[in-house]
């Protein structure tokens, strides 16, 4: 975590309305260690945060950091930079005013009656990934039937190779549509 990321988290914590719940779905491996270190640093910077380690309770493949009002946003990444800002928005369960949903979109989201699995492959250095992520997080915050998994294509190279990800951002819908 960079000094700038630490500062971003501290500033966010000053304005956060209440303690937020974070679930760490742990596993073994390099990816899991990196995500666990991020969670430890997050807990150190925001002592009021509720951090639990529980892989059984969540619907994401470990390792992942799970946030959101419905515990339906999973990060298989180590959020930093602009991705960290999106992570904090998901943690707060309130998108920025730029990303707020209009009434018509909210109504359509309420009409969803089947679960939707979205997997967004990102890269920390990608200039387009944060914008895509900021458009998807409000959807998942609004609907408990939308499960959004954000995957660092470099950190989880095996998974990105399996899903034939050639560029980022890549969005998969129910693992069938790109």
C-alpha distance (Angstrom), angle and dihedral (degrees) to the residues before:
residue distance angle dihedral
X1 . . .
X2 3.79 . .
X3 3.81 123.8 .
X4 3.81 87.7 -111.4
X5 3.83 90.5 54.4
X6 3.82 90.1 50.7
X7 3.79 89.8 50.8
X8 3.81 91.4 48.8
X9 3.81 90.5 52.3
X10 3.81 93.0 47.5
X11 3.81 91.7 49.8
X12 3.79 90.9 47.4
X13 3.82 91.0 49.9
X14 3.82 90.7 54.5
X15 3.82 90.1 60.1
X16 3.82 100.4 34.3
X17 3.77 110.9 119.6
X18 3.81 98.7 -142.1
X19 3.80 142.2 -15.5
X20 3.78 111.9 -63.9
X21 3.79 129.3 -145.9
X22 3.79 120.4 -117.4
X23 3.79 123.7 179.8
X24 3.78 120.4 -160.8
X25 3.77 112.7 -154.1
X26 3.75 98.8 -158.9
X27 3.76 131.4 -157.5
X28 3.78 138.1 154.3
X29 3.77 127.3 -82.9
X30 3.77 143.2 60.6
X31 3.80 93.0 -64.5
X32 3.80 92.2 51.3
X33 3.81 92.1 48.4
X34 3.81 91.7 52.3
X35 3.81 92.3 49.1
X36 3.82 92.3 45.6
X37 3.84 90.7 51.6
X38 3.80 89.4 51.5
X39 3.82 90.6 51.6
X40 3.81 91.6 48.8
X41 3.80 90.8 51.5
X42 3.80 90.8 46.1
X43 3.82 91.1 52.3
X44 3.81 90.2 47.8
X45 3.82 91.7 51.7
X46 3.83 94.5 42.1
X47 3.83 106.6 33.5
X48 3.82 91.8 176.5
X49 3.78 92.7 62.0
X50 3.80 116.6 109.8
X51 3.81 105.8 -128.1
X52 3.78 117.3 -178.6
X53 3.76 129.5 176.0
X54 3.78 107.2 -142.8
X55 3.78 124.7 139.4
X56 3.80 95.0 174.0
X57 3.80 96.7 61.8
X58 3.79 98.7 54.8
X59 3.77 134.9 73.8
X60 3.81 96.7 -138.3
X61 3.77 129.5 97.4
X62 3.82 108.2 -110.2
X63 2.92 136.9 -80.5
X64 3.78 97.5 55.1
X65 3.78 141.9 123.7
X66 3.79 107.6 -131.0
X67 3.81 122.5 -155.9
X68 3.78 140.2 148.6
X69 3.78 135.3 93.9
X70 3.80 91.2 -77.3
X71 3.82 96.2 33.1
X72 3.80 85.6 -113.9
X73 3.81 101.4 125.0
X74 3.79 115.2 84.1
X75 3.78 125.8 -174.7
X76 3.77 115.9 -155.5
X77 3.75 87.8 -179.1
X78 3.78 141.7 71.0
X79 3.80 102.4 -106.5
X80 3.78 114.5 -133.8
X81 3.79 137.0 154.1
X82 3.80 113.1 -6.2
X83 3.81 90.5 -6.6
X84 3.82 87.7 58.4
X85 3.80 89.5 55.5
X86 3.82 89.7 53.7
X87 3.82 90.1 47.0
X88 3.81 90.7 53.0
X89 3.82 90.4 49.3
X90 3.80 89.0 53.2
X91 3.80 89.9 46.0
X92 3.79 90.3 53.2
X93 3.82 88.9 44.7
X94 3.78 87.8 -137.4
X95 3.78 120.5 102.5
X96 3.77 119.1 -143.7
X97 3.79 116.2 -90.9
X98 3.81 89.0 -103.4
X99 3.79 89.6 60.0
X100 3.83 98.6 39.8
X101 3.79 114.3 130.8
X102 3.77 122.5 -117.8
X103 3.80 121.0 -124.1
X104 3.81 93.3 -103.5
X105 3.80 92.7 54.4
X106 3.81 91.8 47.6
X107 3.81 89.6 51.8
X108 3.81 91.2 51.6
X109 3.79 91.4 48.5
X110 3.80 89.5 53.4
X111 3.80 88.9 55.7
X112 3.82 92.2 61.2
X113 3.79 106.9 111.3
X114 3.81 102.4 171.6
X115 3.81 128.5 61.9
X116 3.79 115.6 -96.4
X117 3.81 121.7 -156.0
X118 3.79 115.2 -158.4
X119 3.79 121.3 -176.6
X120 3.78 116.2 -170.1
X121 3.79 117.2 -167.2
X122 3.79 112.7 -154.3
X123 3.80 141.3 170.5
X124 3.81 122.8 -145.3
X125 3.81 93.5 -128.2
X126 3.81 95.9 46.6
X127 3.83 112.3 114.5
X128 3.83 92.6 -155.1
X129 3.82 100.6 47.8
X130 3.84 97.1 76.1
X131 3.82 91.5 53.3
X132 3.80 92.1 49.8
X133 3.79 90.8 46.5
X134 3.81 91.6 49.0
X135 3.80 89.4 54.3
X136 3.82 93.9 50.5
X137 3.81 101.5 42.7
X138 3.84 94.5 67.7
X139 3.81 89.5 53.3
X140 3.80 91.9 54.2
X141 3.81 91.6 43.4
X142 3.79 89.7 55.0
X143 3.82 99.9 44.0
X144 3.78 126.2 47.3
X145 3.82 88.6 -161.1
X146 3.80 92.8 65.1
X147 3.78 112.9 83.8
X148 3.80 112.1 -168.4
X149 3.80 120.4 -166.1
X150 3.81 117.0 -172.1
X151 3.80 111.7 -159.0
X152 3.80 126.7 -169.9
X153 3.80 99.7 -135.0
X154 3.81 91.9 -153.8
X155 3.80 98.2 45.5
X156 3.82 91.1 44.8
X157 3.80 95.8 38.6
X158 3.81 93.0 151.0
X159 3.78 91.5 56.2
X160 3.80 93.1 44.5
X161 3.82 90.7 49.2
X162 3.82 90.3 49.4
X163 3.82 89.7 52.5
X164 3.83 90.5 44.3
X165 3.79 94.3 -122.3
X166 3.80 108.3 177.8
X167 3.80 100.0 169.1
X168 3.79 141.0 10.7
X169 2.88 141.0 -82.2
X170 3.79 92.5 39.8
X171 3.78 119.0 165.6
X172 3.80 121.7 -161.3
X173 3.79 122.0 -165.3
X174 3.80 113.2 -152.5
X175 3.84 88.0 -24.3
X176 3.82 89.7 -76.1
X177 3.79 108.9 78.5
X178 3.81 129.6 50.6
